[in-house]
């Protein structure tokens, strides 16, 4: 699993608020890569967020096996393709496939595996391309961020300069909750907050 934790189905089900009773549908765990102010409860930048509809952790490739990935023309055992111009790394030192961008519109039941479970509503992009989002009941991104999950996107600092997982410092893995993903020589880094999706809201049958 991406975050190295097993969420309690019983506990999470019990924590789903009353608004979810009629239309909450549990789905296999998904993960949202989110940007933005941790204190925010709404915004218009969901177009910069991504979704892993399948847990990328078990599908990842360890940094120590990067040479094998290169030797296989960047094709991972699970079929995804490594992109040297922009690659993802998680807290155990696993190279991951990229999430789907932008985050599809919909209503996601999200949690950080702590006290708060909230409804994340993501709108379709507007005429300017901005994509709105809101969290219910005053919840913030911080409230529904899983501290044990870490994910960062690494890209080339300068065109033509090598930005390779082979240069990542192996000694920092596995990372403790709250740590910032490591810098990698030759790379720019964008850290993402990870929200765990435990279900979706669907229209109730009449």
C-alpha positions in Angstrom: 0.0 0.0 0.0 1.2 3.5 -0.8 1.1 4.7 2.8 2.3 1.5 4.4 -0.9 1.4 6.6 -4.0 -0.7 6.6 -7.1 1.4 7.2 -9.7 0.0 9.5 -12.9 -0.6 7.4 -15.0 -0.8 10.5 -13.6 2.5 12.0 -13.9 4.4 8.7 -17.4 3.2 8.1 -18.4 4.3 11.6 -16.9 7.7 11.0 -18.8 8.5 7.8 -21.2 11.3 8.6 -24.9 11.2 8.3 -24.9 12.7 4.8 -23.3 9.6 3.5 -25.8 7.0 4.8 -28.1 6.8 1.8 -25.7 7.5 -1.1 -22.2 6.4 0.1 -20.7 3.7 -1.9 -17.5 2.1 -0.7 -14.8 1.6 -3.3 -11.3 0.0 -3.3 -9.0 2.5 -1.7 -7.9 5.3 -4.0 -5.4 8.2 -3.4 -5.6 11.8 -4.3 -2.4 13.9 -4.8 -3.3 17.4 -3.7 -1.6 20.8 -3.8 -2.6 23.9 -1.9 -2.9 25.6 1.5 -3.3 22.9 4.1 -5.7 25.2 6.0 -8.0 25.6 3.0 -11.5 24.1 2.8 -12.2 25.2 -0.8 -10.4 26.4 -3.9 -10.3 26.5 -7.6 -7.1 24.5 -8.3 -8.3 20.9 -8.4 -7.0 20.8 -12.0 -3.5 20.5 -10.4 -4.6 17.5 -8.4 -4.3 13.9 -9.5 -5.9 10.6 -8.7 -4.4 7.1 -8.3 -7.5 4.9 -8.9 -5.3 1.9 -8.2 -2.9 1.8 -5.2 0.5 2.6 -6.9 2.6 1.3 -4.0 2.4 -2.5 -4.9 2.9 -1.5 -8.5 6.0 0.6 -7.8 9.6 -0.2 -8.5 12.3 0.1 -5.8 15.0 2.7 -6.5 17.5 -0.2 -6.1 15.9 -1.8 -9.1 16.0 1.3 -11.3 18.7 -0.2 -13.5 16.3 -3.1 -14.3 13.6 -0.5 -15.2 16.0 1.2 -17.5 17.1 -2.1 -19.1 13.4 -2.8 -19.8 13.0 0.5 -21.7 11.3 2.1 -18.8 8.4 -0.5 -18.7 7.5 -1.5 -15.2 6.5 -5.1 -14.4 2.9 -3.9 -13.9 2.8 -2.2 -17.3 3.2 1.5 -16.6 5.9 3.5 -18.3 8.6 5.4 -16.5 9.0 9.0 -17.6 12.5 10.4 -17.1 11.2 14.0 -17.5 8.8 13.6 -14.6 8.8 10.7 -12.2 7.1 10.0 -8.8 8.5 8.8 -5.6 6.9 7.7 -2.3 8.0 7.3 1.3 9.4 3.8 1.0 11.7 4.7 -1.9 9.3 3.2 -4.6 9.2 4.8 -8.0 5.5 5.1 -8.8 3.4 5.5 -11.9 1.9 9.0 -12.4 -1.6 9.7 -11.1 -4.4 10.7 -13.5 -4.5 14.5 -14.1 -6.7 16.4 -13.6 -8.7 14.9 -10.8 -12.1 13.8 -12.3 -15.1 15.7 -11.2 -17.2 14.0 -8.6 -17.9 13.6 -4.8 -15.2 11.7 -3.0 -15.4 10.6 0.7 -11.9 11.3 1.9 -9.9 10.8 5.1 -6.4 11.2 6.5 -7.0 8.1 8.7 -7.3 10.2 11.8 -10.4 11.9 13.3 -11.9 13.5 10.2 -13.8 12.0 7.3 -15.2 14.5 4.8 -17.0 14.9 1.5 -14.7 16.4 -1.2 -16.8 17.8 -4.1 -14.8 18.5 -7.3 -16.5 20.4 -10.1 -16.0 20.2 -13.8 -13.6 22.8 -15.2 -15.1 26.2 -15.9 -14.7 28.3 -19.0 -11.3 29.5 -17.9 -10.1 26.0 -17.1 -10.2 26.4 -13.3 -11.6 23.5 -11.4 -13.3 24.2 -8.1 -13.3 22.0 -5.0 -14.9 22.1 -1.5 -14.6 20.0 1.7 -17.8 19.7 3.8 -18.3 20.7 7.4 -15.3 23.1 7.6 -12.7 20.3 7.1 -9.4 21.4 5.7 -6.8 19.7 3.5 -4.7 19.2 6.6 -7.6 17.3 8.3 -7.9 14.8 5.5 -4.2 14.4 4.7 -2.5 11.1 5.7 0.7 12.0 7.5 2.3 8.6 6.7 1.8 9.1 3.0 4.5 11.0 1.1 4.5 11.6 -2.7 6.6 13.9 -4.8 7.1 14.7 -8.4 10.7 15.1 -9.7 11.4 16.9 -12.9 14.5 18.2 -14.6 16.1 21.3 -13.2 17.6 22.3 -16.5 16.7 20.9 -19.9 19.2 18.1 -20.7 20.4 17.8 -17.1 20.1 14.4 -15.6 17.3 13.9 -13.1 17.4 10.3 -12.1 16.1 8.2 -9.3 19.6 6.7 -9.1 20.7 9.9 -7.4 18.1 9.7 -4.6 19.6 9.3 -1.1 18.7 5.7 -0.1 19.4 6.3 3.6 16.2 8.3 4.2 13.9 5.4 3.3 11.5 4.4 4.8 10.5 7.9 5.9 8.8 8.7 9.2 5.4 10.5 9.1 5.7 14.2 8.5 9.1 14.2 6.8 9.6 16.1 3.5 10.6 14.0 0.5 14.3 14.3 -0.2 16.0 16.6 -2.7 17.6 14.7 -5.6 20.6 16.2 -7.5 19.6 17.6 -10.8 15.9 17.7 -10.0 13.2 20.1 -9.1 10.7 18.6 -6.6 7.0 19.2 -5.9 5.7 17.6 -2.7 2.0 16.6 -2.8 -0.4 16.0 0.1 -2.1 12.6 -0.1 -5.8 12.2 0.7 -7.2 8.7 1.0 -10.5 8.0 -0.9 -12.7 5.4 0.8 -15.8 5.9 -1.2 -17.9 7.9 -3.7 -21.2 9.6 -3.4 -23.8 8.5 -6.0 -27.3 9.7 -6.7 -29.8 7.9 -4.5 -32.3 5.7 -6.3 -35.8 7.1 -6.3 
